[in-house]
Amino acid sequence: MTAGLVRSWLESGRLDLPLPGRGDTALRWERLAELTEIDVVAGRLAEAHADAAAILAELGGRAPAPGQWWGVWAAESGDEVVTAHDDGTRVLLDGTKVWCSGAGLCTHALVTARLSTGERGLFAVDLAADGVRPLPSGWHTTGMAESDTRSVAFAMTPAVAVGAPGEYLTRPGFWHGAVGVAACWLGGARAVAAALYARVAAGNADAHTAAHLGAVDASLTAAHATLAAVAADIDADPQNCGGRAELRARRARAVVETAVEETLSRTARALGPLPLAMDSDHARRVADLSIYIRQSHAERDLERLGVLAAEPS
């Protein structure tokens, strides 16, 4: 279901989103939220494709062609490293990249790799090229299972450099993309909360259930308002001349994460075990979102936000 849904969005043009910082950032994020509200896993994969398109546009790469499905594989591991070998005429990637969502689904990916200088470069890879091999899955939970997230091995695979060494992390759009993920979290939270809204709307909810919905609704509204405000800030300063892109992104992610946690907790407390046990769609949304939100680094992210928030503006 998930793979077919993403492909249908690609074919219909639903993933041709406004680029961040071009005046329609709020619309970009609202569309990502809408897609994730339809299907959490499909939304997560769609966000990666849209992020790849934005990265390529920002760093001067070639835009995705029709029919291509892109991933962004930038996770790093102390045990597994992908290295880039550049002989002056071509670049070859060698090693294993962990946490590759869409490993067997995507046609192309942006992959980070270590250069001989120790710097981190970004490379575009055609996943049909020689030397690309998705490894067996070690996924043991139903949550986000359809994302096909697993390690991918590269054996001297041809690649094309995108941007200068280190530019992937230092560009302003890195933080714009971080907020795009939060927009998807918000869409997932709306999907989970739908069952609670429906219970109260049916007119047979008790006061406690209505109170839980009130708290969830307030949190979701606050998250939406925060994303809208941050989108306006990004459109006003797309190149991060004010130096506040990371602060804005971390604030937005923290607010949305709080809304997600509030939604997951209060919906479960209000509705009890019945929908989790008997409603397969709701149970899947809860399982998927519970995994997806852990792309946040929790207290580590909050610590960094606290440091940034205390700095003079």
N, C-alpha and C positions, 0 to 999 in steps of 0.2 A: 504493500500500500504506500509506504513512505517514498520509495524510489520512484514509483509511477507518478506520485503527486508532484514531486520536484520536477520530474521531466515535463509534466504537463504545464507547470508554471514557466519553465524555460521556453517551451514551444509557443506558449500564448503571449510571452513578453511580460508576464507579471513580475519577473525578476529584473527587469530593466528599470532600476530605481534611480531617483535623483542622486547625484553624487553629494557627499557631505561637504558642507562649507560653501555651497553654490547658491544658497538662498532658499532651498527646500529641504533642509535637514530634518525638520519636524515631520514632513510628509514621508521621507525615507523611513524614519523610525516607526511611524504609525503603520506603514505598510508591512514592515518586518513584524511588528506586533500582531497585525491581523493574520499574517501567514502562520505565525506560531500558535495563534489561538485556534486555527483550523487543525493543526497537527504539530505537536511540540518538536518531534524529531525532524520533520520536514522543514519546519521553520529554522531550526538550528543549521541544517545543511544549506538552506537557502541563504541564510545570513553569511555563511562562509563564501558562497559564490559571489554574493553582492560585495563582500569585503574585498575579495580578490580583484573584482572589477575596479573598485575604488583605489586599491593599492597600485594596480597597473596604470591607472590614469594619473595618479599622483607622481609616480616614479618614472613615467615615460615609457612604460611597456606597451606591448600590443594588446588591444582590447580583446576580451573573449569573443570568439567567433560563434555564429549560430550553431547550435547543436553541442557546444562544449559545456561541460559541467566542471567547475573549478572548486578546489578545496584550498585551504590555507593551513599548511602543516608546519607550525613554528614551535611546537613543544620541544623542550630540551631535557635531556636525561644525562646524569653523571655516568651511567653505565653504557649508553648507546649514543654514538656521535656520528653525524654525517659530515664528511669532509669534501671540499670542492678542490679539484685538481685542474689548474688552468695552465696549459702549455703555450698560451699565446694565440692559439688558433681555435681552441674549443675548451669548454668546461665539462668535466665529468664528475658526477657525484658518486660517492662510495660510502657505504655504511647503512645503519638502520635508524629510521626515524620513528619515534614512538607517538602514540595518541593521534593517529591519522584518521580522522572521521571521513567516511565515504571512501575508505581504502579500496574497495572493490566496485565502487559506484562512479566515482569521478573520472572524467576523461583527462583532466589536467590538474596540476597543483602548483602552488607557490610553496617552495620548500626552503627553510633556512639551513645553512651549512657553514661549517668552520673553514676559513681560508688558511693558507699557510702562515699568514701574519698573525693568526689568532683571532682576527676579526670575524664577525658574523655577517655573512652575505645572504641575499635572497635570490632564488633561482626559479625560473619557470620550467616546468617539466611536463612533457607529453607522456602520460602514463602508459601509452601503448609502445613506448620506446624500449629498446633492449635493456635488460638489466633491472627492470622494475618487478618486484615480487611481493605482493601482500602476504604477510605471514599468517599462520593459523590464529584464530581468535581465542583470546583468553577471557572473554566477557562472560561473567557468571550471574548477571542480573537481568531482569526483564526491562528495567529502566534504560532508555536510550539504546536498546539492543539493535534497533533497525538503523541506527546511525552507521553501522559497520565500522566501528572504531577499533583499529588494531595497528600493529606495527607494520611498516613497509621497508623492505630491504632494497637498497640500490647497489648495483654492481657495475661501476664505471658507466653510469647512465648519462647520456648527453643532456645538457641543461643550458639555459640562457640566463645570464645575469640580469637582474632587475634592480636598477638603481645602483648607487655606489655602496661599497662595503660599510656596514653599520647604519645605512640610511633607513632601513626598514623600521628600526626602533626609534630613531631620532626625528623622523618626519612628524609634522603636526597630526596627520591623519591616523597615526597609531592610536591616539587617544579618542579620536572620533569613532574609530572602529570599536573601541572598548565599550563605548556607550551604545553602539548598535546591538551588541550582545545583551545589554540590559533591556533594550526595547523588546527583544525576543523573550526575555524572562517575564516581562510584564504581560506579553501576550499569553504565555503559558499560565500565568497566575489567573488571568481572566478566564481561561478555559477551565481551570480547576474550580474557580468560584462559581461557574455557571450553574452547577448543581445546587449550590446554596441559594443563589438568586431565585432559581426555579421553585425551591421548597417554600420560600417565603411568599413568592408571587402566587402560589397555589392556594394560599389563605389558611393553611392548616399548621402553620409553624407556631411554636410557643414563644414566649418573650425572650428566652435565652437564645433561641435560634435567630430571632430577629436582631438581637444585640450583637451576636457574632457577625451577622451580615453587615450591620452598621459599621463595625470596626474594620471589616475587610473592605467595604466600599470606600471608607475614608482613606485607607492605606493605598488602594489602587488609584484613587483620585489624586492623592499626593504624589504618587510615582509618575503618573501621567503629566501632572503640572510641572514636576521637576524636569522631565525629559523635554517638555516644550520650552522651558526657560533655558536649558542648556543648549538646545538646538539654536535658539535665537542668538545666544552668546557665540556659538561657533560660526554662525553665518556672519556675525558682525566682526569676527576676528579669525578668519579661516587659517591664517598662517601662524597663529599663536604668538603674535607680536607682544601681547601682554603677559605671556608666560604662565597662563592660568589653565591651560588645557588639561593637564593631569589632575589638578585640583577639581575642576568641573566634572571630569569623567569619574573620578573616585567618589565624589559626592553623589552623582547620579546612580552609580552602581550600588552604593550603600543604601540609598533610599529605596531603590527597586528591590534589592535583596530583602530588606525589611518587609516590604509589601508581600513578597513571595512567601517568606517564612510565616507571616501573619495569616496569609491565605491558606497555606497547607495545614497549619495548626488549627485554626478556627473552623475551617470547613470540616475537618475530621472530627473535631469535638462537637460541632453542631449536628452533623448528620450521622455520626456513629459508624459502625462497621458495615452497614448494609450496602451503600454504594461502592465501597472498596471491595466488597466480596461478590456483589451481584451485578454491578454495572461495569462491564469490561472497558468501555470507553473512558469512564471516569477513573477507574483504577489505573489504566495505562497513562493517562495524563498525569496523575499524581506520581507514578513511578518515574516517568520521563523527566518531569520537572524537578523531582527530588535529586536526581543525578545531575541534571543540567545546571542547577543553581550552584553546584559545587565547583563550577569553573571560577567562582569567587574563591579567594584565599582567606576568607573569614577574618580572623583577628589580625592577620598580617596586613591585609588591605586596610583595615581600620586603623592600625598603627601608623601606616604611611599617610592616611588621610589626616590623622591627628597632627602629624608633623607638618604637613602642608598647610593645614588650617591655622596653625599657630604662627606661621610666618607672616611678617608684615606685608600688606597688600600694596 
